[in-house]
Amino acid sequence: MVFIDKIKSLYPISSATERMLVDSVTVCRFPRKHLLVKAGEYCRSAYFIEKGMTRSYWLVDGNEITTSFSGEGDIVFSMDELYYNKVSEEYVEALEDLVAYRICIGDLLELFRTNIEIANWGRIIHQNEYRRLHRSHRDRLTLSAGERYVEFRKQFPQVCQRVQLGYIASYLGTTLLTLSRLRSKGTASGMNRQEGDEQCGDEKFVAGQIPDR
């Protein structure tokens, strides 16, 4: 199982813990565009991605604003539900046909409470997520659109190969038009900050524009 290997790469777990995890999950298959998590609803489950990719997004005034991407070995869930027992504020959508292992939120919380290995794995994935969010926030404040795209390609090369450009533009806080222009100039590698800001202009404030599907 890919997700077991991913967990072990982050924190060593015993064979007993591995068996507990395997016994707690059920394999699921979802088509592209299926919503694993819906805003305004309880999902009651978390999903370990075995094959495929998802994106998380907010829906604001009819615009989809992409917040993250997840791939093989990652876990996706509603943060609001897992941490605060509230309905989700975001959506999680399958970008490809998806194979995943589903675990009940209650079972996952019980493992966090009773198994120190799973608790430490949970701590690591959350500190990694905090670091990603911190870096994304820093880049939004300090880098031009072109520079943000260059950094994104370095951090998430698989995403760039598998995801529609419009979703990446939304994540970066720019538009599909702007990002396409940057790519046509050699993926922005030669752009300085002033050029990137001129290209971006006011477009970065409509970053949630829904791309063609």
Backbone as numpy.savetxt, mean C-alpha at the origin, in Angstrom:
# Nx Ny Nz CAx CAy CAz Cx Cy Cz
4.40 -20.99 1.55 3.55 -19.80 1.55 4.44 -18.55 1.55
4.16 -17.65 0.61 4.98 -16.46 0.47 4.91 -15.60 1.74
3.73 -15.47 2.33 3.60 -14.58 3.48 4.37 -15.10 4.69
4.48 -16.42 4.81 5.29 -16.99 5.91 6.75 -16.63 5.70
7.23 -16.76 4.47 8.62 -16.39 4.17 8.86 -14.91 4.45
7.88 -14.07 4.11 8.02 -12.62 4.36 8.08 -12.34 5.86
7.24 -13.00 6.63 7.28 -12.82 8.08 8.65 -13.22 8.62
9.16 -14.36 8.17 10.46 -14.84 8.65 11.59 -13.91 8.26
11.45 -13.23 7.13 12.49 -12.29 6.71 12.53 -11.05 7.61
11.42 -10.78 8.28 11.34 -9.62 9.17 11.62 -9.98 10.63
11.18 -11.18 11.03 11.39 -11.62 12.42 11.31 -13.15 12.45
12.27 -13.80 13.10 12.25 -15.27 13.13 11.07 -15.80 13.95
10.38 -16.79 13.40 9.28 -17.42 14.12 9.54 -18.92 14.21
9.04 -19.53 15.24 9.22 -20.96 15.47 8.26 -21.76 14.59
8.51 -23.06 14.48 7.62 -23.92 13.71 6.23 -23.97 14.34
6.17 -23.85 15.67 4.87 -23.85 16.34 4.06 -22.61 15.97
4.73 -21.45 15.92 4.04 -20.22 15.51 3.62 -20.30 14.06
4.47 -20.87 13.23 4.11 -21.03 11.82 2.87 -21.89 11.67
2.78 -22.97 12.44 1.60 -23.83 12.37 0.35 -23.08 12.84
0.49 -22.26 13.87 -0.64 -21.47 14.36 -1.15 -20.53 13.27
-0.23 -19.90 12.56 -0.62 -19.00 11.49 -1.32 -19.75 10.36
-0.73 -20.86 9.93 -1.30 -21.64 8.83 -2.70 -22.13 9.20
-2.87 -22.55 10.45 -4.18 -23.03 10.89 -5.21 -21.91 11.00
-4.76 -20.66 11.04 -5.66 -19.53 11.24 -6.13 -18.88 9.95
-5.57 -19.30 8.80 -5.87 -18.62 7.54 -6.65 -19.51 6.60
-7.35 -18.86 5.68 -8.11 -19.54 4.63 -7.74 -18.91 3.29
-7.46 -19.74 2.29 -7.08 -19.20 1.00 -8.30 -18.61 0.29
-8.09 -17.45 -0.36 -9.15 -16.75 -1.10 -8.60 -16.33 -2.46
-9.50 -16.19 -3.41 -9.14 -15.68 -4.74 -10.10 -14.58 -5.13
-9.53 -13.46 -5.58 -10.35 -12.30 -5.93 -9.97 -11.81 -7.33
-10.93 -11.37 -8.11 -10.62 -10.81 -9.43 -10.07 -9.39 -9.32
-9.43 -8.95 -10.37 -8.96 -7.57 -10.45 -10.13 -6.61 -10.21
-9.87 -5.54 -9.47 -10.81 -4.49 -9.10 -11.71 -4.85 -7.91
-11.59 -6.09 -7.40 -12.38 -6.45 -6.22 -11.93 -5.61 -5.02
-12.89 -5.17 -4.21 -12.59 -4.39 -3.02 -12.51 -5.31 -1.81
-11.31 -5.48 -1.28 -11.13 -6.30 -0.09 -11.61 -5.57 1.16
-11.43 -4.26 1.16 -11.87 -3.40 2.26 -12.66 -2.25 1.67
-13.79 -1.91 2.30 -14.63 -0.81 1.82 -14.78 0.24 2.90
-14.67 1.49 2.51 -14.88 2.58 3.46 -16.31 2.55 3.97
-16.47 2.86 5.26 -17.79 2.89 5.87 -18.32 1.55 6.30
-17.48 0.50 6.17 -17.92 -0.84 6.54 -16.85 -1.52 7.41
-17.30 -2.55 8.15 -16.38 -3.45 8.82 -16.01 -4.58 7.85
-14.74 -4.90 7.79 -14.27 -5.98 6.93 -14.22 -7.31 7.69
-13.82 -7.24 8.95 -13.72 -8.41 9.84 -12.55 -9.32 9.49
-11.76 -8.96 8.49 -10.65 -9.82 8.07 -9.44 -9.00 7.67
-8.28 -9.64 7.76 -7.05 -9.12 7.18 -6.59 -10.13 6.14
-5.76 -9.69 5.19 -5.38 -10.57 4.07 -3.86 -10.55 3.87
-3.27 -11.73 3.88 -1.87 -11.90 3.47 -1.86 -12.15 1.96
-1.17 -11.33 1.21 -1.16 -11.46 -0.25 -0.16 -12.53 -0.66
-0.66 -13.55 -1.31 0.18 -14.62 -1.83 0.62 -14.32 -3.26
-0.30 -13.79 -4.06 0.02 -13.45 -5.44 -0.86 -12.29 -5.87
-0.23 -11.26 -6.44 -0.97 -10.09 -6.90 -0.58 -8.83 -6.16
-1.30 -7.77 -6.45 -0.99 -6.46 -5.86 -2.28 -5.71 -5.57
-2.27 -4.91 -4.52 -3.42 -4.09 -4.15 -2.97 -2.64 -3.99
-3.96 -1.75 -3.97 -3.69 -0.38 -3.59 -4.75 0.03 -2.58
-4.37 0.90 -1.67 -5.30 1.50 -0.71 -5.55 2.93 -1.14
-6.79 3.38 -0.96 -7.10 4.75 -1.37 -8.26 5.32 -0.56
-8.27 6.64 -0.47 -9.41 7.39 0.08 -10.26 7.87 -1.08
-11.54 8.04 -0.83 -12.43 8.65 -1.79 -12.85 10.01 -1.23
-12.38 11.09 -1.87 -12.62 12.45 -1.39 -13.28 13.26 -2.51
-14.50 13.67 -2.28 -15.25 14.45 -3.28 -15.25 13.77 -4.64
-15.39 12.46 -4.63 -15.44 11.71 -5.88 -14.10 11.37 -6.48
-13.02 11.81 -5.85 -11.66 11.55 -6.35 -10.99 10.46 -5.51
-10.32 9.54 -6.18 -9.57 8.49 -5.51 -8.15 8.95 -5.24
-7.75 8.97 -3.98 -6.41 9.40 -3.59 -5.66 8.19 -3.06
-4.71 7.71 -3.83 -3.97 6.49 -3.48 -3.02 6.76 -2.31
-3.06 5.87 -1.32 -2.25 6.05 -0.11 -1.13 5.02 0.01
-1.29 3.83 -0.60 -0.23 2.83 -0.50 -0.48 1.71 -1.50
0.58 0.92 -1.73 0.51 -0.27 -2.57 1.04 -1.45 -1.75
0.50 -2.64 -2.01 0.95 -3.85 -1.31 1.07 -4.98 -2.31
2.07 -5.84 -2.08 2.31 -6.95 -3.00 2.54 -8.25 -2.25
3.13 -9.20 -2.95 3.31 -10.54 -2.40 4.02 -10.52 -1.05
3.42 -11.21 -0.08 3.98 -11.31 1.26 3.48 -10.25 2.22
2.86 -9.18 1.70 2.36 -8.10 2.56 1.01 -8.47 3.15
0.63 -7.75 4.20 -0.67 -7.91 4.81 -1.45 -6.62 4.63
-2.74 -6.73 4.27 -3.60 -5.56 4.11 -4.81 -5.73 5.03
-5.27 -4.59 5.57 -6.39 -4.61 6.49 -6.87 -3.18 6.70
-7.97 -3.03 7.40 -8.45 -1.71 7.79 -7.78 -1.31 9.09
-6.96 -0.26 9.03 -6.30 0.23 10.24 -7.32 0.66 11.28
-8.39 1.30 10.84 -9.41 1.80 11.76 -10.07 0.65 12.51
-10.32 -0.45 11.80 -10.97 -1.60 12.42 -10.02 -2.35 13.35
-8.80 -2.60 12.88 -7.84 -3.38 13.67 -7.48 -2.66 14.97
-7.22 -1.36 14.89 -6.73 -0.63 16.05 -7.83 -0.04 16.91
-8.92 0.40 16.28 -9.91 1.20 17.01 -11.33 0.62 16.96
-11.49 -0.55 16.32 -12.80 -1.18 16.19 -13.82 -0.23 15.58
-13.40 0.49 14.55 -14.28 1.41 13.83 -14.33 1.00 12.36
-15.35 1.49 11.65 -15.44 1.19 10.23 -14.25 1.82 9.49
-13.91 1.23 8.37 -12.76 1.70 7.61 -13.01 3.07 7.02
-11.94 3.86 6.89 -12.00 5.15 6.22 -11.42 5.07 4.80
-10.91 3.90 4.41 -10.33 3.79 3.09 -10.72 2.47 2.43
-10.41 2.38 1.16 -10.66 1.18 0.37 -9.35 0.45 0.10
-9.44 -0.87 -0.06 -8.30 -1.66 -0.56 -8.80 -2.43 -1.77
-8.18 -2.18 -2.92 -8.61 -2.72 -4.20 -7.55 -3.63 -4.80
-7.98 -4.76 -5.36 -7.07 -5.64 -6.08 -6.73 -5.02 -7.43
-5.45 -4.83 -7.70 -5.00 -4.29 -8.98 -4.76 -5.39 -10.00
-4.63 -6.61 -9.53 -4.45 -7.79 -10.37 -5.33 -8.90 -9.80
-5.54 -9.97 -10.56 -6.17 -11.14 -9.98 -5.35 -11.56 -8.76
-6.04 -11.82 -7.67 -5.36 -11.91 -6.37 -5.58 -13.27 -5.72
-4.50 -13.83 -5.18 -4.58 -14.98 -4.28 -4.12 -14.49 -2.91
-4.94 -14.70 -1.90 -4.61 -14.19 -0.56 -5.04 -15.20 0.50
-4.44 -15.06 1.66 -4.85 -15.85 2.81 -5.56 -14.93 3.80
-6.79 -15.27 4.11 -7.61 -14.44 4.99 -7.49 -14.93 6.42
-7.36 -13.96 7.35 -7.38 -14.25 8.77 -8.37 -13.31 9.44
-9.17 -13.83 10.34 -10.14 -13.00 11.04 -9.41 -11.96 11.89
-9.95 -10.76 11.92 -9.34 -9.70 12.73 -9.21 -10.14 14.19
-10.23 -10.79 14.70 -10.19 -11.25 16.09 -9.07 -12.24 16.34
-8.85 -13.15 15.39 -7.77 -14.13 15.53 -6.40 -13.46 15.46
-6.27 -12.46 14.58 -5.00 -11.74 14.48 -4.71 -10.97 15.77
-5.71 -10.31 16.31 -5.53 -9.58 17.57 -5.16 -10.53 18.70
-5.74 -11.72 18.71 -5.41 -12.70 19.75 -3.96 -13.17 19.61
-3.50 -13.35 18.38 -2.10 -13.72 18.18 -1.16 -12.60 18.64
-1.52 -11.36 18.35 -0.72 -10.24 18.84 -0.65 -10.24 20.37
-1.74 -10.62 21.00 -1.82 -10.57 22.46 -1.09 -11.72 23.14
-1.08 -12.89 22.49 -0.60 -14.09 23.18 0.72 -14.63 22.65
1.15 -14.20 21.47 2.35 -14.78 20.86 3.39 -13.68 20.67
4.50 -13.77 21.40 5.51 -12.71 21.37 6.17 -12.61 20.00
6.28 -13.73 19.28 6.89 -13.68 17.95 6.01 -12.90 16.97
4.72 -13.17 17.00 3.80 -12.43 16.14 3.71 -10.97 16.57
3.75 -10.73 17.88 3.72 -9.35 18.36 4.94 -8.58 17.88
6.11 -9.21 17.88 7.32 -8.53 17.41 7.29 -8.33 15.89
6.78 -9.31 15.16 6.59 -9.11 13.72 5.65 -7.94 13.46
4.56 -7.87 14.22 3.63 -6.75 14.07 4.29 -5.42 14.35
5.13 -5.39 15.38 5.86 -4.15 15.70 6.75 -3.73 14.54
7.42 -4.68 13.91 8.34 -4.36 12.82 7.59 -3.85 11.59
6.48 -4.50 11.21 5.77 -4.03 10.02 5.18 -2.65 10.25
4.80 -2.36 11.50 4.24 -1.04 11.77 5.33 0.04 11.83
6.50 -0.31 12.32 7.57 0.69 12.32 8.05 0.93 10.88
8.03 -0.11 10.04 8.37 0.07 8.63 7.35 0.95 7.93
6.07 0.74 8.27 5.03 1.56 7.66 5.14 3.02 8.12
5.46 3.21 9.39 5.65 4.59 9.87 6.80 5.26 9.14
7.87 4.52 8.89 9.01 5.08 8.17 8.62 5.44 6.74
7.81 4.58 6.08 7.36 4.90 4.73 6.52 6.17 4.72
5.59 6.28 5.68 4.74 7.46 5.74 5.56 8.72 6.03
6.54 8.59 6.91 7.40 9.73 7.25 8.19 10.18 6.02
8.74 9.22 5.28 9.50 9.55 4.08 8.61 10.18 3.02
7.39 9.63 2.85 6.46 10.18 1.88 6.09 11.62 2.23
5.85 11.88 3.50 5.51 13.24 3.94 6.68 14.18 3.71
7.87 13.72 4.03 9.07 14.55 3.82 9.25 14.87 2.35
9.09 13.85 1.49 9.28 14.07 0.06 8.26 15.04 -0.50
7.01 14.95 -0.02 5.97 15.88 -0.49 6.35 17.32 -0.17
7.00 17.53 0.97 7.32 18.89 1.43 8.63 19.42 0.86
9.54 18.54 0.46 10.88 19.00 0.13 11.32 18.73 -1.31
10.62 17.86 -2.04 11.07 17.48 -3.38 10.08 17.93 -4.44
10.59 18.17 -5.63 9.72 18.47 -6.78 9.02 17.19 -7.22
8.07 17.33 -8.13 7.34 16.17 -8.64 8.30 15.18 -9.30
9.25 15.69 -10.07 10.22 14.82 -10.73 11.09 14.08 -9.75
11.54 14.78 -8.73 12.39 14.15 -7.72 11.62 13.11 -6.93
10.33 13.38 -6.65 9.51 12.41 -5.93 9.37 11.12 -6.73
9.21 11.27 -8.05 9.06 10.08 -8.89 10.35 9.27 -8.93
11.49 9.95 -9.01 12.78 9.24 -9.01 12.94 8.45 -7.72
12.62 9.06 -6.59 12.72 8.37 -5.30 11.75 7.20 -5.22
10.55 7.39 -5.75 9.56 6.32 -5.74 10.05 5.12 -6.52
10.64 5.36 -7.68 11.16 4.26 -8.50 12.26 3.50 -7.78
13.05 4.21 -7.00 14.12 3.54 -6.25 13.54 2.66 -5.14
12.53 3.18 -4.46 11.95 2.47 -3.32 11.02 1.34 -3.73
10.28 1.53 -4.84 9.23 0.57 -5.21 9.32 0.20 -6.69
10.42 -0.42 -7.12 10.56 -0.73 -8.55 9.49 -1.67 -9.07
9.04 -2.61 -8.25 8.00 -3.55 -8.70 6.68 -2.84 -8.95
6.38 -1.85 -8.14 5.14 -1.10 -8.32 5.16 -0.38 -9.67
6.28 0.21 -10.01 6.39 0.95 -11.27 6.19 0.03 -12.47
6.54 -1.23 -12.35 6.41 -2.17 -13.45 5.00 -2.73 -13.59
4.20 -2.67 -12.51 2.93 -3.40 -12.49 1.69 -2.53 -12.32
1.85 -1.26 -12.01 0.72 -0.42 -11.62 0.50 0.69 -12.65
-0.76 1.04 -12.89 -1.08 2.14 -13.79 -0.41 3.43 -13.32
0.07 4.19 -14.28 0.79 5.42 -13.97 -0.09 6.42 -13.21
-1.38 6.42 -13.51 -2.28 7.35 -12.82 -2.35 7.11 -11.33
-2.28 5.86 -10.90 -2.30 5.55 -9.47 -1.01 6.03 -8.80
0.10 5.87 -9.51 1.38 6.35 -8.96 1.37 7.87 -8.86
0.82 8.54 -9.87 0.71 10.00 -9.82 -0.10 10.45 -8.62
-1.21 9.76 -8.36 -2.05 10.10 -7.21 -1.27 9.93 -5.92
-0.53 8.83 -5.79 0.28 8.59 -4.59 1.32 9.68 -4.38
1.89 10.15 -5.48 2.96 11.16 -5.40 2.43 12.57 -5.22
1.11 12.75 -5.32 0.53 14.07 -5.14 0.64 14.94 -6.37
0.60 14.31 -7.55 0.63 15.06 -8.80 -0.44 14.47 -9.72
-0.42 14.79 -11.01 -1.43 14.29 -11.94 -0.80 13.38 -12.97
-1.66 12.62 -13.63 -1.19 11.74 -14.70 -0.52 12.53 -15.81
-1.07 13.68 -16.16 -0.48 14.52 -17.21 0.93 14.95 -16.84
1.09 15.44 -15.62 2.41 15.90 -15.17 3.42 14.75 -15.14
3.01 13.61 -14.61 3.94 12.49 -14.51 4.31 11.96 -15.89
3.36 11.95 -16.80 3.67 11.53 -18.17 4.69 12.46 -18.82
4.56 13.76 -18.57 5.53 14.72 -19.10 6.92 14.47 -18.52
6.96 14.20 -17.22 8.24 13.95 -16.58 8.90 12.69 -17.15
8.13 11.65 -17.35 8.68 10.41 -17.91 9.18 10.62 -19.33
8.49 11.45 -20.10 8.92 11.72 -21.47 10.23 12.50 -21.51
10.57 13.15 -20.40 11.83 13.88 -20.31 12.94 13.02 -19.71
12.75 11.71 -19.74 13.79 10.84 -19.22 13.58 10.51 -17.77
12.30 10.28 -17.37 11.92 9.95 -15.99 12.49 10.93 -14.98
12.58 12.18 -15.41 12.85 13.28 -14.49 14.25 13.28 -13.90
15.11 12.40 -14.35 16.41 12.28 -13.69 17.24 13.54 -13.82
17.01 14.31 -14.92 17.82 15.50 -15.10 17.14 16.77 -14.65
15.96 16.68 -14.04 15.22 17.87 -13.68 15.71 18.44 -12.35
15.76 19.75 -12.30 16.05 20.37 -11.02 14.73 20.74 -10.35
14.79 21.24 -9.12 13.60 21.54 -8.35 12.71 22.55 -9.04
13.29 23.62 -9.62 12.48 24.66 -10.24 11.70 24.10 -11.41
12.34 23.26 -12.23 11.65 22.66 -13.38 10.51 21.77 -12.91
10.75 21.00 -11.85 9.71 20.12 -11.34 8.54 20.89 -10.81
8.79 21.98 -10.10 7.70 22.77 -9.56 6.91 23.45 -10.66
7.62 23.91 -11.72 6.91 24.54 -12.83 6.01 23.54 -13.53
6.51 22.32 -13.72 5.70 21.30 -14.37 4.50 20.96 -13.51
4.70 20.87 -12.20 3.63 20.44 -11.31 2.58 21.53 -11.16
3.03 22.75 -10.83 2.12 23.87 -10.68 0.97 23.56 -9.75
-0.23 24.04 -10.10 -1.39 23.81 -9.28 -1.95 22.41 -9.45
-1.41 21.63 -10.40 -1.95 20.29 -10.64 -1.81 19.40 -9.42
-0.82 19.63 -8.58 -0.64 18.75 -7.45 -1.79 18.82 -6.48
-2.63 19.82 -6.57 -3.76 19.93 -5.65 -4.98 19.18 -6.16
-4.88 18.56 -7.33 -5.97 17.72 -7.81 -5.42 16.31 -8.05
-4.59 15.88 -7.11 -3.91 14.60 -7.28 -4.87 13.43 -7.24
-6.06 13.60 -6.71 -6.97 12.48 -6.63 -7.74 12.21 -7.89
-7.47 12.91 -8.98 -8.19 12.69 -10.22 -8.12 11.23 -10.61
-9.26 10.63 -10.86 -9.30 9.20 -11.11 -8.76 8.89 -12.50
-7.73 8.04 -12.60 -7.16 7.71 -13.91 -8.08 6.77 -14.68
-7.86 6.69 -15.99 -8.62 5.74 -16.80 -8.31 4.33 -16.36
-9.35 3.51 -16.27 -9.14 2.14 -15.82 -9.09 1.18 -17.01
